[in-house]
């Protein structure tokens, strides 16, 4: 189940995301998820719950699989 979250970005970051979307056709929401995944990968050692870390790895892997499928749709 996904939660809805509001995010405020400065105009330069939003413009960069929109241009990346135009070039790659990856939805902006997916680009943001990828960014969040990278932060989690970087700082996962600060998550004390081992079972939760395991579940996060599954979610990250699912995201990577989704991107592979998008890349192969061309």
Secondary structure as GFF3:
##gff-version 3
##sequence-region A 1 74
A	DSSP	alpha_helix	11	24	.	.	.	ID=ss1
A	DSSP	alpha_helix	28	43	.	.	.	ID=ss2
A	DSSP	three_ten_helix	44	46	.	.	.	ID=ss3
A	DSSP	alpha_helix	50	71	.	.	.	ID=ss4
###
